[in-house]
């Protein structure tokens, strides 16, 4: 049975600005590693090769995105996988009609 990656991803919208914080981890010293992590707001990938290196046991940080049309709904989506075949993915919507909105994903 593959080791689950513990994750907490929080997206906070304030008008046209979106702040996303993330914390991913697997048990240190075990066989599991974080193989991939993708995080997008309104189709714009926030994690690139300057932030991400496969094979880590922990990855956390914060990214920002500016919405071109803050009055429109936008999708926040992520996917995570491990070297053992464990996978998690989900998406949710930040509502354009709200100046302030948030989406939170967590799991283990």
MARDREN-172399 format. One record per atom (N, C-alpha, C): atom name; chain; x, y, z. Coordinates in steps of 0.02 Angstrom, whole numbers. Each point is the difference from the previous one (the first is absolute). Layout:
N
REC;CA;A;X;Y;Z
...
//
This chain:
108
REC;N;A;42;-59;0
REC;CA;A;-42;59;0
REC;C;A;44;62;0
REC;N;A;-11;48;-46
REC;CA;A;43;59;-4
REC;C;A;-12;48;59
REC;N;A;53;34;19
REC;CA;A;-3;50;53
REC;C;A;-36;62;-26
REC;N;A;-49;25;37
REC;CA;A;-36;60;-20
REC;C;A;42;62;13
REC;N;A;-5;49;-43
REC;CA;A;31;64;9
REC;C;A;-48;44;40
REC;N;A;23;28;55
REC;CA;A;-42;48;37
REC;C;A;6;67;-34
REC;N;A;-58;32;-11
REC;CA;A;1;65;-33
REC;C;A;-52;47;29
REC;N;A;17;64;-4
REC;CA;A;-45;54;19
REC;C;A;12;56;-50
REC;N;A;-50;17;-39
REC;CA;A;5;51;-52
REC;C;A;-56;50;12
REC;N;A;17;64;8
REC;CA;A;-50;52;14
REC;C;A;7;56;-52
REC;N;A;-55;15;-34
REC;CA;A;-2;54;-49
REC;C;A;-46;54;27
REC;N;A;26;62;3
REC;CA;A;-38;56;26
REC;C;A;-5;55;-52
REC;N;A;-61;18;-18
REC;CA;A;-12;53;-49
REC;C;A;-17;65;36
REC;N;A;33;55;-21
REC;CA;A;-15;67;24
REC;C;A;-3;44;-62
REC;N;A;-60;9;-27
REC;CA;A;-8;37;-62
REC;C;A;35;-36;-57
REC;N;A;47;33;-32
REC;CA;A;36;-30;-56
REC;C;A;62;-40;21
REC;N;A;15;-1;64
REC;CA;A;59;-35;25
REC;C;A;-17;-66;33
REC;N;A;38;-51;-17
REC;CA;A;-8;-66;30
REC;C;A;66;-22;30
REC;N;A;-2;-19;64
REC;CA;A;58;-26;35
REC;C;A;-13;-74;13
REC;N;A;48;-43;-18
REC;CA;A;-6;-71;12
REC;C;A;58;-23;43
REC;N;A;-15;-31;57
REC;CA;A;52;-30;42
REC;C;A;-9;-75;-3
REC;N;A;56;-36;4
REC;CA;A;-2;-73;-6
REC;C;A;52;-31;45
REC;N;A;-17;-59;25
REC;CA;A;46;-39;42
REC;C;A;-13;-73;-16
REC;N;A;50;-34;-28
REC;CA;A;-3;-71;-18
REC;C;A;55;-36;38
REC;N;A;-15;-61;24
REC;CA;A;53;-37;34
REC;C;A;-15;-74;3
REC;N;A;53;-39;2
REC;CA;A;-3;-72;13
REC;C;A;44;-14;60
REC;N;A;-8;-58;33
REC;CA;A;43;-16;58
REC;C;A;74;-2;-20
REC;N;A;41;35;37
REC;CA;A;72;1;-12
REC;C;A;29;-69;17
REC;N;A;43;-25;-42
REC;CA;A;33;-64;11
REC;C;A;-37;-59;-30
REC;N;A;-60;12;-25
REC;CA;A;-38;-53;-33
REC;C;A;17;-3;-74
REC;N;A;-31;-47;-37
REC;CA;A;14;-7;-71
REC;C;A;-36;51;-44
REC;N;A;-51;33;26
REC;CA;A;-41;45;-42
REC;C;A;35;67;-12
REC;N;A;-7;24;-62
REC;CA;A;24;66;-19
REC;C;A;-56;35;-40
REC;N;A;1;66;0
REC;CA;A;-48;37;-40
REC;C;A;27;2;-71
REC;N;A;-36;-31;-46
REC;CA;A;24;-6;-69
REC;C;A;-20;60;-43
REC;N;A;-62;25;10
REC;CA;A;-22;56;-40
REC;C;A;-50;42;38
REC;N;A;-3;64;-16
REC;CA;A;-48;47;30
REC;C;A;-17;53;-52
REC;N;A;-64;7;-13
REC;CA;A;-24;50;-47
REC;C;A;-54;41;36
REC;N;A;1;65;-9
REC;CA;A;-47;45;33
REC;C;A;-16;56;-49
REC;N;A;-64;8;-17
REC;CA;A;-19;51;-50
REC;C;A;-59;41;25
REC;N;A;2;65;-16
REC;CA;A;-55;45;13
REC;C;A;-21;30;-67
REC;N;A;-63;-11;-18
REC;CA;A;-27;25;-63
REC;C;A;41;-24;-60
REC;N;A;24;-62;4
REC;CA;A;39;-29;-54
REC;C;A;74;18;0
REC;N;A;21;44;44
REC;CA;A;71;21;4
REC;C;A;37;-43;51
REC;N;A;49;-38;-23
REC;CA;A;40;-43;44
REC;C;A;44;44;45
REC;N;A;-4;-12;65
REC;CA;A;39;39;48
REC;C;A;65;-33;22
REC;N;A;6;-65;-10
REC;CA;A;60;-36;21
REC;C;A;41;-16;-63
REC;N;A;61;28;-3
REC;CA;A;43;-14;-58
REC;C;A;66;-30;24
REC;N;A;45;-12;-45
REC;CA;A;63;-33;16
REC;C;A;45;41;46
REC;N;A;-12;65;6
REC;CA;A;40;40;47
REC;C;A;-23;-11;72
REC;N;A;-62;-25;9
REC;CA;A;-27;-12;66
REC;C;A;-1;-75;18
REC;N;A;-1;-44;-49
REC;CA;A;-13;-70;11
REC;C;A;56;-45;-25
REC;N;A;21;-47;42
REC;CA;A;47;-52;-20
REC;C;A;-30;-66;23
REC;N;A;-13;-48;-45
REC;CA;A;-29;-64;20
REC;C;A;44;-37;50
REC;N;A;-31;-40;42
REC;CA;A;37;-42;47
REC;C;A;9;29;69
REC;N;A;-40;50;17
REC;CA;A;4;30;66
REC;C;A;-45;-36;50
REC;N;A;15;8;64
REC;CA;A;-43;-28;52
REC;C;A;-45;55;29
REC;N;A;16;63;-13
REC;CA;A;-40;56;22
REC;C;A;6;56;-50
REC;N;A;-56;34;-13
REC;CA;A;0;58;-45
REC;C;A;-54;47;24
REC;N;A;20;62;15
REC;CA;A;-49;50;21
REC;C;A;20;68;-27
REC;N;A;-49;44;0
REC;CA;A;14;67;-23
REC;C;A;-63;39;-13
REC;N;A;9;55;-37
REC;CA;A;-55;45;-15
REC;C;A;10;28;-70
REC;N;A;-54;4;-38
REC;CA;A;1;28;-67
REC;C;A;-57;51;-6
REC;N;A;8;47;-46
REC;CA;A;-51;50;-12
REC;C;A;-21;0;-73
REC;N;A;-62;18;-11
REC;CA;A;-26;6;-68
REC;C;A;-44;62;-4
REC;N;A;1;33;-57
REC;CA;A;-43;58;-11
REC;C;A;-53;-19;-52
REC;N;A;-63;11;17
REC;CA;A;-55;-18;-44
REC;C;A;-14;56;-50
REC;N;A;-4;-16;-63
REC;CA;A;-17;49;-51
REC;C;A;-72;23;5
REC;N;A;-44;-46;21
REC;CA;A;-71;14;7
REC;C;A;-24;-23;68
REC;N;A;12;39;52
REC;CA;A;-17;-22;68
REC;C;A;-75;-8;12
REC;N;A;-41;26;-43
REC;CA;A;-73;-7;6
REC;C;A;-24;-67;-26
REC;N;A;44;-38;-32
REC;CA;A;-18;-66;-26
REC;C;A;23;-55;47
REC;N;A;-37;-55;1
REC;CA;A;20;-59;39
REC;C;A;66;-27;-29
REC;N;A;44;-24;43
REC;CA;A;63;-31;-22
REC;C;A;10;-67;36
REC;N;A;29;-46;-36
REC;CA;A;13;-66;27
REC;C;A;70;-4;31
REC;N;A;4;-31;58
REC;CA;A;63;-17;32
REC;C;A;5;-76;-4
REC;N;A;55;-25;-27
REC;CA;A;8;-72;-9
REC;C;A;70;-22;20
REC;N;A;5;-61;27
REC;CA;A;65;-27;18
REC;C;A;2;-75;-16
REC;N;A;61;-25;-6
REC;CA;A;11;-72;-4
REC;C;A;68;-14;33
REC;N;A;1;-57;36
REC;CA;A;61;-21;36
REC;C;A;8;-75;-13
REC;N;A;62;-22;-7
REC;CA;A;12;-72;-5
REC;C;A;64;-18;38
REC;N;A;5;-63;19
REC;CA;A;60;-24;34
REC;C;A;36;-50;-44
REC;N;A;61;-17;18
REC;CA;A;39;-50;-36
REC;C;A;-29;-70;10
REC;N;A;-47;-9;47
REC;CA;A;-31;-65;14
REC;C;A;-67;-9;-36
REC;N;A;-20;50;-40
REC;CA;A;-62;-6;-37
REC;C;A;-60;32;32
REC;N;A;8;32;57
REC;CA;A;-54;35;34
REC;C;A;-15;64;-40
REC;N;A;-64;16;-9
REC;CA;A;-20;59;-39
REC;C;A;-59;35;35
REC;N;A;1;66;0
REC;CA;A;-57;41;22
REC;C;A;-8;58;-49
REC;N;A;-62;18;-15
REC;CA;A;-14;57;-43
REC;C;A;-70;25;16
REC;N;A;-9;65;-7
REC;CA;A;-65;29;13
REC;C;A;-1;71;-29
REC;N;A;-60;28;-4
REC;CA;A;-8;69;-21
REC;C;A;-61;29;34
REC;N;A;-1;66;5
REC;CA;A;-56;37;29
REC;C;A;0;70;-31
REC;N;A;-53;37;15
REC;CA;A;-9;65;-32
REC;C;A;3;56;52
REC;N;A;38;52;-17
REC;CA;A;-2;64;36
REC;C;A;-53;41;-35
REC;N;A;-49;24;37
REC;CA;A;-58;35;-30
REC;C;A;16;73;-16
REC;N;A;-14;19;-62
REC;CA;A;12;68;-22
REC;C;A;-45;50;33
REC;N;A;-60;-21;20
REC;CA;A;-47;46;32
REC;C;A;22;21;70
REC;N;A;48;-35;28
REC;CA;A;26;16;66
REC;C;A;68;33;-5
REC;N;A;9;57;33
REC;CA;A;66;31;1
REC;C;A;49;-44;37
REC;N;A;-22;-29;56
REC;CA;A;41;-46;39
REC;C;A;-30;-70;-4
REC;N;A;42;-48;-17
REC;CA;A;-22;-70;-2
REC;C;A;61;-43;13
REC;N;A;-12;-62;20
REC;CA;A;56;-46;11
REC;C;A;-20;-71;-17
REC;N;A;50;-39;-18
REC;CA;A;-8;-71;-14
REC;C;A;56;-35;39
REC;N;A;-18;-54;35
REC;CA;A;50;-37;39
REC;C;A;-5;-74;-19
REC;N;A;58;-30;-13
REC;CA;A;5;-72;-12
REC;C;A;47;-29;53
REC;N;A;-17;-56;28
REC;CA;A;45;-33;47
REC;C;A;-12;-76;-3
REC;N;A;50;-36;17
REC;CA;A;-6;-72;1
REC;C;A;63;-33;26
REC;N;A;-5;-66;11
REC;CA;A;58;-38;22
REC;C;A;-4;-71;-23
//
